[in-house]
Amino acid sequence: MKNMTNSSWAAVFIFMACVLACISLFSHSSNAASVITIASSIITGAFGYIQGKKDGESASDFPPNSSLSTTTVSTTAPEVKQ
């Protein structure tokens, strides 16, 4: 299990939170709303991790055969008159 990727663990958390929410829906406990809120927070966080990982990987891609250049900017401080 230690060789699973982080996205796989996020999917496991989503599945476990869905099971927790379903069990909470069918139990007639007074804490059902709190458990469902916790489960939805876990699901939201896991999907946020997956989306952030996906966006981070796509943001660092450069187009093929792109020419990279640098620009040098120099500034001087204005003269102070006395």
N, CA, C and O of each residue as an XYZ file, in Angstrom:
328
protein
N       0.816     -1.203      0.000
C       0.000      0.000      0.000
C       0.855      1.260      0.000
O       0.385      2.321     -0.411
N       2.092      1.164      0.450
C       2.928      2.359      0.491
C       3.355      2.805     -0.899
O       3.828      3.929     -1.064
N       3.200      1.948     -1.900
C       3.584      2.297     -3.265
C       2.460      2.975     -4.049
O       2.639      3.297     -5.224
N       1.313      3.195     -3.420
C       0.204      3.856     -4.103
C       0.511      5.342     -4.274
O       1.147      5.955     -3.418
N       0.059      5.906     -5.372
C       0.266      7.334     -5.614
C      -0.671      8.154     -4.725
O      -1.644      7.634     -4.178
N      -0.360      9.435     -4.593
C      -1.200     10.313     -3.769
C      -2.604     10.444     -4.335
O      -3.568     10.551     -3.576
N      -2.735     10.439     -5.658
C      -4.065     10.523     -6.261
C      -4.881      9.270     -5.951
O      -6.098      9.348     -5.789
N      -4.228      8.132     -5.867
C      -4.927      6.901     -5.493
C      -5.419      6.974     -4.056
O      -6.524      6.528     -3.747
N      -4.599      7.533     -3.185
C      -5.030      7.709     -1.802
C      -6.203      8.680     -1.717
O      -7.109      8.487     -0.905
N      -6.194      9.713     -2.541
C      -7.322     10.651     -2.555
C      -8.599      9.933     -2.986
O      -9.671     10.190     -2.438
N      -8.492      9.032     -3.967
C      -9.655      8.257     -4.405
C     -10.137      7.323     -3.295
O     -11.341      7.122     -3.138
N      -9.209      6.752     -2.524
C      -9.587      5.895     -1.403
C     -10.330      6.723     -0.348
O     -11.332      6.266      0.202
N      -9.847      7.932     -0.065
C     -10.526      8.798      0.896
C     -11.921      9.171      0.410
O     -12.859      9.224      1.205
N     -12.067      9.429     -0.883
C     -13.386      9.751     -1.434
C     -14.332      8.571     -1.234
O     -15.471      8.748     -0.803
N     -13.858      7.373     -1.547
C     -14.691      6.181     -1.386
C     -15.074      5.972      0.075
O     -16.236      5.700      0.378
N     -14.107      6.098      0.981
C     -14.393      5.894      2.403
C     -15.363      6.943      2.934
O     -16.229      6.622      3.747
N     -15.234      8.185      2.491
C     -16.145      9.236      2.942
C     -17.554      9.012      2.397
O     -18.536      9.304      3.080
N     -17.660      8.494      1.166
C     -18.983      8.185      0.614
C     -19.644      7.067      1.406
O     -20.842      7.130      1.683
N     -18.882      6.048      1.772
C     -19.430      4.957      2.590
C     -19.859      5.496      3.953
O     -20.923      5.137      4.458
N     -19.039      6.351      4.545
C     -19.381      6.950      5.835
C     -20.667      7.769      5.740
O     -21.515      7.702      6.630
N     -20.812      8.537      4.670
C     -22.021      9.348      4.502
C     -23.249      8.462      4.302
O     -24.315      8.761      4.841
N     -23.118      7.379      3.536
C     -24.257      6.471      3.318
C     -24.675      5.788      4.615
O     -25.867      5.667      4.898
N     -23.707      5.345      5.395
C     -24.036      4.726      6.683
C     -24.731      5.738      7.579
O     -25.687      5.403      8.279
N     -24.257      6.962      7.557
C     -24.847      8.001      8.389
C     -26.272      8.333      7.952
O     -27.127      8.638      8.783
N     -26.523      8.272      6.640
C     -27.872      8.557      6.149
C     -28.881      7.519      6.627
O     -30.030      7.853      6.919
N     -28.456      6.267      6.707
C     -29.389      5.213      7.083
C     -29.471      4.980      8.582
O     -30.345      4.248      9.047
N     -28.585      5.582      9.335
C     -28.709      5.487     10.788
C     -29.582      6.639     11.264
O     -29.549      7.735     10.705
N     -30.334      6.382     12.264
C     -31.244      7.415     12.769
C     -30.653      8.048     14.018
O     -31.268      8.071     15.084
N     -29.450      8.557     13.853
C     -28.740      9.174     14.957
C     -28.899     10.686     14.899
O     -29.166     11.257     13.842
N     -28.734     11.315     16.035
C     -28.827     12.778     16.064
C     -27.564     13.432     15.510
O     -27.563     14.625     15.208
N     -26.494     12.659     15.378
C     -25.234     13.198     14.865
C     -25.067     12.959     13.373
O     -23.973     13.171     12.849
N     -26.095     12.533     12.674
C     -25.991     12.192     11.256
C     -25.578     13.409     10.418
O     -24.770     13.281      9.498
N     -26.121     14.564     10.727
C     -25.790     15.769      9.951
C     -24.323     16.137     10.124
O     -23.672     16.564      9.170
N     -23.809     15.978     11.314
C     -22.396     16.289     11.557
C     -21.480     15.330     10.806
O     -20.468     15.750     10.245
N     -21.827     14.046     10.791
C     -21.019     13.058     10.092
C     -21.053     13.305      8.591
O     -20.030     13.173      7.919
N     -22.209     13.658      8.061
C     -22.331     13.951      6.625
C     -21.518     15.191      6.271
O     -20.904     15.243      5.205
N     -21.506     16.177      7.141
C     -20.701     17.382      6.908
C     -19.211     17.045      6.877
O     -18.477     17.540      6.022
N     -18.773     16.211      7.800
C     -17.367     15.798      7.823
C     -17.032     15.013      6.557
O     -15.982     15.231      5.952
N     -17.911     14.107      6.156
C     -17.671     13.305      4.950
C     -17.604     14.186      3.712
O     -16.762     13.968      2.840
N     -18.479     15.173      3.627
C     -18.444     16.058      2.458
C     -17.180     16.921      2.449
O     -16.668     17.252      1.380
N     -16.681     17.283      3.611
C     -15.427     18.030      3.677
C     -14.250     17.179      3.220
O     -13.354     17.670      2.535
N     -14.251     15.905      3.599
C     -13.191     14.995      3.148
C     -13.235     14.839      1.637
O     -12.197     14.866      0.976
N     -14.427     14.675      1.092
C     -14.584     14.519     -0.363
C     -14.139     15.777     -1.086
O     -13.436     15.697     -2.093
N     -14.542     16.940     -0.583
C     -14.154     18.198     -1.204
C     -12.636     18.386     -1.176
O     -12.044     18.819     -2.165
N     -12.013     18.064     -0.055
C     -10.564     18.181      0.047
C      -9.835     17.235     -0.888
O      -8.825     17.607     -1.485
N     -10.336     16.013     -1.021
C      -9.692     15.043     -1.907
C      -9.815     15.471     -3.371
O      -8.854     15.377     -4.135
N     -11.000     15.939     -3.754
C     -11.152     16.428     -5.128
C     -10.312     17.682     -5.356
O      -9.777     17.874     -6.448
N     -10.189     18.532     -4.346
C      -9.332     19.713     -4.459
C      -7.875     19.341     -4.645
O      -7.158     19.988     -5.408
N      -7.431     18.296     -3.949
C      -6.055     17.837     -4.127
C      -5.835     17.329     -5.548
O      -4.838     17.665     -6.188
N      -6.771     16.517     -6.036
C      -6.638     15.967     -7.389
C      -6.612     17.087     -8.419
O      -5.788     17.064     -9.334
N      -7.508     18.075     -8.282
C      -7.559     19.186     -9.239
C      -6.303     20.044     -9.142
O      -5.776     20.475    -10.167
N      -5.816     20.300     -7.939
C      -4.599     21.087     -7.776
C      -3.387     20.385     -8.355
O      -2.520     21.022     -8.954
N      -3.326     19.084     -8.180
C      -2.222     18.312     -8.754
C      -2.283     18.365    -10.277
O      -1.257     18.519    -10.939
N      -3.489     18.236    -10.830
C      -3.672     18.284    -12.287
C      -3.316     19.660    -12.839
O      -2.641     19.759    -13.864
N      -3.762     20.716    -12.173
C      -3.456     22.076    -12.633
C      -1.972     22.377    -12.516
O      -1.408     23.046    -13.381
N      -1.338     21.897    -11.466
C       0.091     22.139    -11.282
C       0.931     21.458    -12.343
O       1.934     22.011    -12.795
N       0.531     20.264    -12.741
C       1.278     19.560    -13.781
C       1.093     20.211    -15.148
O       2.034     20.270    -15.940
N      -0.109     20.697    -15.429
C      -0.343     21.305    -16.741
C       0.223     22.716    -16.824
O       0.489     23.207    -17.920
N       0.410     23.372    -15.689
C       0.927     24.744    -15.704
C       2.414     24.785    -16.025
O       2.912     25.808    -16.495
N       3.125     23.703    -15.781
C       4.561     23.726    -15.998
C       4.968     23.172    -17.362
O       6.157     23.020    -17.640
N       4.008     22.878    -18.195
C       4.326     22.363    -19.527
C       4.670     23.514    -20.462
O       3.964     24.522    -20.506
N       5.749     23.362    -21.203
C       6.134     24.342    -22.201
C       5.787     23.791    -23.574
O       5.850     22.581    -23.792
N       5.425     24.658    -24.491
C       5.163     24.182    -25.838
C       6.442     23.613    -26.451
O       7.532     24.100    -26.153
N       6.330     22.605    -27.289
C       7.541     22.039    -27.889
C       8.219     23.038    -28.814
O       7.556     23.832    -29.480
N       9.535     22.990    -28.847
C      10.359     23.847    -29.709
C      10.141     25.330    -29.444
O      10.224     26.147    -30.361
N       9.868     25.669    -28.221
C       9.695     27.087    -27.906
C      11.067     27.684    -27.600
O      11.912     27.045    -26.974
N      11.266     28.890    -28.041
C      12.535     29.555    -27.761
C      12.364     30.395    -26.502
O      11.480     31.248    -26.422
N      13.209     30.145    -25.543
C      13.160     30.887    -24.295
C      14.223     31.966    -24.324
O      15.372     31.704    -24.678
N      13.850     33.157    -23.960
C      14.808     34.256    -23.922
C      14.642     35.006    -22.608
O      13.603     34.924    -21.952
N      15.663     35.722    -22.247
C      15.612     36.507    -21.029
C      15.722     37.980    -21.378
O      16.314     38.351    -22.391
N      15.155     38.796    -20.541
C      15.203     40.238    -20.730
C      15.845     40.839    -19.495
O      15.474     40.498    -18.372
N      16.792     41.719    -19.690
C      17.461     42.381    -18.584
C      16.936     43.799    -18.477
O      16.902     44.539    -19.460
N      16.535     44.162    -17.296
C      16.015     45.504    -17.048
C      16.891     46.133    -15.975
O      17.130     45.532    -14.927
N      17.367     47.344    -16.239
C      18.160     48.036    -15.227
C      17.504     49.379    -14.935
O      16.942     50.029    -15.817
N      17.592     49.761    -13.705
C      17.014     51.038    -13.289
C      18.061     51.829    -12.538
O      18.998     51.263    -11.975
N      17.896     53.147    -12.534
C      18.782     54.017    -11.763
C      17.941     54.861    -10.826
O      16.803     55.215    -11.136
N      18.504     55.172     -9.702
C      17.790     55.984     -8.735
C      17.848     57.446     -9.168
O      18.868     57.889     -9.697
N      16.779     58.197     -8.955
C      16.808     59.612     -9.347
C      17.779     60.406     -8.453
O      18.013     60.049     -7.298
N      18.318     61.457     -9.000
C      19.244     62.298     -8.226
C      18.466     63.112     -7.204
O      17.369     63.600     -7.474
N      19.054     63.244     -6.039
C      18.413     64.013     -4.971
C      19.094     65.369     -4.930
O      20.309     65.466     -4.759
N      18.284     66.428     -5.092
C      18.826     67.794     -5.045
C      18.763     68.296     -3.615
O      17.799     68.053     -2.890
N      19.828     69.011     -3.224
C      19.866     69.555     -1.870
C      19.709     71.029     -1.868
O      19.718     71.648     -0.804
